[in-house]
Amino acid sequence: MKPRIFDPTRREVLAGFGASLGASVVGLTTGGAVPLPTAQVLLQARPATLALGPDQPATPIWELAAASHIGNVRLKRGDRCEVVFRNDLPVPIAPAWYGLDGTTVADPLAGRAPTAPGSTETSIISISNAGTLLANFRLFEDRLNQPARPLPIIAAETSPVTNDRDEVLLIEEWRMKPDGTARPPGRDATGSTPLYTLNGRTSFELSAAAGERLRLRFINGSQRSVLAIKLESHEVQVIALDGQPAEPFPARNGALVLAPGARADAFVDAAASAAFVLHDGKEARPIGRLAVSGKAERRASLPPSQPLPPNDLPEKLDLKGALRFDVAVGTTEAGWTRTANFSTASAPAFRTKVGRTVVLALKNPAPITTVFHLHGHHFRLLDRLDDGWKPYWLDTLALEPGQTQRIAFAATSQGRWLIESVVTDWTAPRLVRWYAVE
């Protein structure tokens, strides 16, 4: 007899989700001390296929999908979200949420063990900040037998934002072998060719009416490449970076440069049909199209772009009294390790007390661009003279070969938090360390 493969329908999945939610609500109401969830989401790790070209067969992939939502997961700031995670992959795994500050359950390597194959686990995640978030399996790359798709998660602001449409634009990077299958990151990619998709398509089209103000949430969901994306013939007004509001500013030449995992929200007033053009540092290629129809007709003109509501990050950082640490990124000699070998029994990169400002001098000794990601907190990129900072917050930063960049953050969230480092080479491993806020 052949073993039964678990392949639930959406109805079966949602039925199981409802049972889980009912059980948790009973437990919460009987205890009476814990607030009830205000939102629920069911996430599944599962095998899937993706057609990566008109003449290409569907290639097998793994994906993180939201069975309880149609399209991307949309929550709101302040939600207490019950997350039910079902692992239907053959390896232990768990999603990490990028851009969500102060939530230890979102750091699976530093927190509890990953979910076993065929198992379901429930957790509560507090949505502490509005913004464009990303959930993915990057912390478990060493276990992935197929390339895996991330899942955008949108946390809406609690006060209204003036725009007509809100669209996610997820850029993904693939390494295609001659047989039409895709190579997972961190593995030998000899003989493969790069391929990029926008929202899962090699030729994506976004329709809009003339005069519409679009909030476009650009996400570099690629695994290794720093990418630039441009919407031709339009002003792109940046309003948020890495999920945190920024003082609105125009993108230089209309192009956004994003490190792997980075996000940028922008307002675009649709004027005429135009191409989305992607540049990977080697060549530019059209990856999609904004199709604008009709004439710009509106009862009242849209106001200039206004800053998004703040997420209550500190207005000022105490640089004079800051704790300062040097961190060399991407070297095993400096204490970095592959994710499969990580343990919090290792020495932390640094320790700090709650409430202190931390300044990190990030040094890239490698002859190739290296990407740094900070979990648990967002940081400011300091000016070269260390006398101020850029007017935005980040959680991801690309460091050029031999470059040193200084960043600063307020250590507001107690716990053990990860830092990541990966060079922009498909075959390179993802490396991690941790830091303590006590």
N, C-alpha and C positions, 0 to 999 in steps of 0.2 A: 504494500500500500504506500502510495506517495504521501509524504507529509503535507499537511494543510498549510498553505501560505496565508498569513493574515493579511487580508486586503479589504478593509472595511469600506462600506459605502459611507457617504456623508451623513446619511440618516443614522447609521449605526454609531458613527463617531460622536455625533451630537447627542445621541441617547446616552452614551457612556459619560459624556461631559456633564449632562444634566444630572446623572446619578451622583457623580463626584461632587458637583456643586451642592446638591441637596444634602449630602452627608456633611460637607464642611459647614453649611449654614446651620444644621442641627447642632454641631459641636460648638459653633460660635454663640448661638443663642442660649444654649444651656449654661455655658460659662458666664456669659453676660459681660465679660471684661474687655473683649477684643472687638473693635469696630467691624461691622460687616463689610464685605467687598462691595465696591461700587461698580466694578466692571469685571468681566470674565473673558478669557481667551483660551482657546485650545490650540496648542502648537503640536505639529507632527513632524518628526524626522522620518523621511520615507524615500524609497527609490522612485525615480520618475524618468521621463525622457524629454528631450528638447530638440526641436528641429532648428539647426543652426545655419540653414541656408536653403534656398529653393531646390537645389539639386542634391542636397545632403540627406542621408537617412537620419532618422531620429537617433540621437546619441544618448546612451544611458548616463544619468546624473543622479546625485542625491540632492534633496532639497529640504528646507525648513518651510513648512506651509502652515497657514492658519485655517483650520477646518471650520472654525466658528465665525469667520469673517469672509465676505466676498471682496476680493482685492486685497489691498494692504490693510494691516491692523491699524485702526484709528481709536485712540484713547484720548483722555484729556488730562491736563496737569491737575494733580491733586487726587487722581483716582487711586484707590486701593484695589489693585487688580489681582484676581485669582488666576494664576496661570497653570493650566493642566498640560503637561508635556508627555506625549506618547512617543516612545522610541521604537520605530519599526525598521531600524537599520541593524545589521549584524554585528555592530561594535558598540561598546559603551560610549555615550556621547551626551552632551548637554549644550543648549544655546547660551551664548554670552551676549549681553545687551550693551551695545556701544553707545555712549552719549548720555547714559542715565547715571547721574551722580549719586553716591552714597547708598547704593543698594547692594549689599554683600552677596545676596543670592544670585546676582547677575555675574558674579566672578566664580565660575564653577571650579577652576583649578585651586583657588585659594579658599573656597568654601567646601560644600559637601561633595561627595563623590558623584561622577556622572551617572546617568540613568542607564541601567542594563538593557540589553536588547529585549524587546517584547514587553517592556515594563512601562508603567505610567506613574508619574510623580506630580504632586500638586504643591505649589508654593504661592506665597503672597508677595507681590512686588509693589512698592509705593512709587507712583509716578511723580517724582519730585520736581521735574522741570518740563516745561513745554519744549517742543523742538522735533527735529528730524533724527530719529534713532535708527539703529540697525542691529538686528539679531542675526547671529551666524555661528558657524562651527569652526572658526579659524583657530581656536585654542586646541582643537583636536585634529589638526591637519595630519599628524603622523598616523592617524588611524583611518583616514579617508581613502577608500579604494576607488572612489569616483570624485570628480569635481563637484562641489556643493554650492548651491545657490543660497544667498542670504535673503532675509526677509525685512523689508522696510517697516518700521513702526512709527506712526505719527502720533505725537502727543500734542493735542490742540491747546491753544492759549485759552485762558478762562475769560478773557474779554475779546470782543470781536475785532477782526483784522479786515481792512478794506481791500477786498479783491473779488473777482468774479468766479475764478476757478482755482482749485488747488490740486496740482498734479505732481506725481512722483516720477522722476526720470532716473532709472537705475542702470548704470553702465556696468557691464560685466566683461571679463577678459577670459578667453579660452585658449588652450593650446591643442590644436587639432592634428591628429595623426592621419597618415594616408588612408587608413581604413574607415575614416569618418568618426572615430571615437575621440573623446577629449581626455587629456592627460591631467591628473590631479596636480595641484601645486606642491612644490617641495620634492618633486620627482624628476628624473632625467627626462628632458623634453627634446632630445636629439631627433631630428627628422620631422618635428611638428612645426606648424605655422600658427602665428597669432591670429585670433579672430575676436572682434568686439561686437557686443550687442547692446541695444538700448531697449529696456523693458522686454528682454528675451527675444528681440528680433534684430536681424541684420539690417533691416530697412523699416524703421518705426515711423509712423505718422501720427502727429497730434493735431486734431482739428480744433479750430477756434474761430469765433466771429471777430470781425474787424472791430477794434476798439476795446476788446475784452482785456482786463488786467489779469494776468496769469501769475499765480504764485507757483513757481517751478522749484521743486526740491531735487536738486542734482545730488546723486550719490555715486561716488566712485566705489563700486562693489567689486572692482578687480582685486586680484590677489597680490600682485607685485608691482604694477606699473603706476607711475605718476602720470596723470593724463590731463590734457587741456581740452575743454569743450567750449565751443562757440556757437551762438545763434547768430547767423549772418543778418546784417541790416537792421539790427535791433539794439537798443540800449538795455543792458542787463544790470539791474540795480540790486546789489547784494544787500540782504537784510538780516542774514544769520549765517554763522559758520559753525560746523560741528554741533548743531542743535542749540546754539546759544545766540541770542539776539546781538546784532552789531549795529553801530551807527550806519545808516544806509550810505553806500558809496557805489559808484559805477565800476563795473568790472573793466579792467584795462583792456582796451581794444575789443570789448565785449566777450572776452574769454575768461573762463574760470579754470584755474590750475588746482587739481585735487590729488592729494596723496591717496594711496589705497585705504579705503575705509572712511575717508573724509567726506563731509557733506556741506553743501552750500544752498541756502534758500535765496531766491531772487524774484523780484517783480519784473515782469515783462509785459508791456502794453502791445498787444498783437496789432501789427500794422499791415504786413503783407506776407505772403508765403515765403518761407526761407528755409535753408538747410541747417541742421545741426551738424557741425563739423568737429571731428575728434582728431586730436594730435597726440601720438604716443611718444614723441621725442625723435621719431624717425621719419614719419610721414603723416600728412593730413588726409583724412578720408571722410566722406559724408556717412553719417550713421543714422540719420533720421531726418524728418521734415516737419516743420510747422506749416500746416495747411490752413490759410486764413480765407474766409469767405465773407462776402458782403462788403458794405461800406461802413465806416466808423460812424455810428449814430448812437448818441447817448443824451439823455435828458440833461445831465449835468456832467461837467468835466471831473475826472478823477483828481483827487488832491495829490500833491507830491508825496513820495514815499515817506512814511513816518516810521520811527523805530518801533519794533515789536515790544509788547509788554515785557518787562524784565523778569528774570528768573531768580531774583534776589541773591545774585552773586555779589561779593563785596565791591563797593565802588573804588576803594583804595586798598593797596597792599603795602604792608610795612617792610619795605626793602632794607631799611637801615638795620632793623632788628631781626632780619630773616636768618634762618638756618641755611647754610650753603653747602652744597655737595657737588662733587665732580662725578659724572656718570659717563663712562665710555660705552657707546652703544655697539651691539652686534659682535662682541668678542667673548668667546668662552673663557678666556683668561681673566676677564673682569667679572666672572660669576654668572654669566648668562648660560642658560641650558635649554635644550629642546623641550617642547611642551610635554612630551611623553615621559620625560625624566624629572619633571618639576616636583618639588616638595617644599612646603613652608618650613621644613626642618633646616633648609639651607639658610645661609646668612642673608639678611635683607640688604637691599641696596642702600637704604638709609632708614632711620627712625626719627619720628617727630612727635611732639605733643599736640593734642587738639588745640586749635586756635592759633598756632604758629604759622607764619609765612615761610614757605620753602622756596629757595632758588636753586635750580639745577643747571649746571653747566654741562650741556650735552655735547659730547665730542664724538665725531665720526672718523675713526682712523682708517676706515675701509676705502679702497680706491673706487667705490661705487656708491651711489646714493642709497641711504639707509632710512627707513621709516620708523619713527618712534610713536608709540601710543601709550597714554596714561589712563589707567582705569581709576574710577572712584571720584575724580576731580577734573575740572577744566582748568586750563592755565592761560596766563598771559605770555605773549612773546615779547621779551624785553628788547629795548633799543640797545644799540651796540655799546653805548656809553653807560649802560645800566642805570640811566637816570629817568626812565619812563618806560611805557609799554605801548604796544599797538592797540588800537581801540576795538578789539574783539577778543573773544575767548576761543580756545582750541582744545581738542583732546588728541590730535594727530598732527605730526610734523615730519616733513621730509628734510633730511640733512644731506647736503651735497658732500662729495668726497673731501675729507680733511677739514670740514667745517665744524665750528663750535657755535652753538646757539644757546642762549640763556632763557630759561622760562621760569615763571613764578606762579605759585598757587597758594591759596589759603587752605590749610589742612583742617577742614571742618567736619570730616566724616571719619569716625573712629573705625578701625578694622585693619585687616591685611588686604592690600590691594596689589594688583599686578601692574607691571610695565612690560611692554612688548617691543621687540626690535626685529626687523627683517630687512635684508638688503633687496634691492629691486632686480633680482635675478630669479627666474621661475624655479630653478632647482634648489635655491637656498632654503634652509630650514627656518621656521619661525622660532625665535628665542624669547624667553621670558625670565624675569626676576620679580621680586616683590618688595614692597615697602610697608612700613607699619606706622599707623597713626594711633597713638596711645593716650 
